[in-house]
Amino acid sequence: MAKSRPVRGATFNEASARFNLPAREADGDWLDAQEAIDGAPPPLRTTVTVETPRTIISRNQSPDISFEQSVNPYRGCEHGCIYCFARPSHAYLDLSPGVDFESKLFAKPTAPALLRAELAKRGYVCKPIAFGTNTDPYQPIESTWRITRGCLELLAECHHPVTITTKSNRVVKDLDLLAPMAAQGLAAVMLSVTSLDPKIAMTVEPRAPHPERRLAAIRTLTDAGVPVFVSMSPVIPHVTDHEMEHILERAAEAGARGAFFLPVRLPWEVAPLFRAWLDAHFPDRAAKVMATIQSIRGGKDNDPGFFTRMRGQGPWAELLHTRFARAVKRYGLDGERMRLRTDLFRPPAGPQGELF
């Protein structure tokens, strides 16, 4: 794997193993659209701290989640999605789940080496590894750090299955790895598209790539033989729910094979952040949005219960699921599930280089 390097213009503090990055503007081509509507959001002064974990594969024991193991190359996410359920994890680091989560990032450059060591262990059982289950593996700093890329190179070498969830078109930069893996039944991608309305999208996901770029990425991946599924998670009542059918139609036109959605979840510190966001961007309907969310979540801002947290409950949740089921059937997105092979796996030869 190529050595990680800081973004151009960054400075490195050796004492803290932290890179100080130049202020970032909105990702993709949001800038012109934002200035035309509200003016561009204030750029963030981003720092990236090197994290050296002892292991890299996280094992999932939740009964309502489909993957059993995952890898997260980064902590925090520059995309700044207001609904991100990973925000509270920054509180464990004594950092803010708000702005700090978006600007004080942690990178794990030893991830590929750690992954090699874990895959080489005697008794390792091959199961698909999920990327993007916590923070986006293709957020802007991946262009420089290339940690996700390094992990994919190893998985391709070992014929190990992988799933990727992202809201970035940067995933197509690794098409040279993903296409051959997909041809062997070893790779699938889920691209997140929550809104096609530029004004809504830029407030919900202020530094994520434009949705049209994500739809173009679906087409590029599909044309290369990579199975792509579209995620509409989360659906926000009275903000994005009216776009459900249109998003599914556009995703099907771009070549997506299936679709998935979740009603918005507001765990822990996400709830007050989301409320403040509603008051700032949708004051005319903020109370209505929260009342509907609470009706879906058993009268609370959030329902952490297994299974119900994914589906929701009550008439509003059932209405969303009915609309979704009819739409995926109409657009041919209900006939395929994400299935990957595990029988081709071959353990790596052994660790290469030093972990630290």
Disulfide bonds with the S-S distance in Angstrom:
none
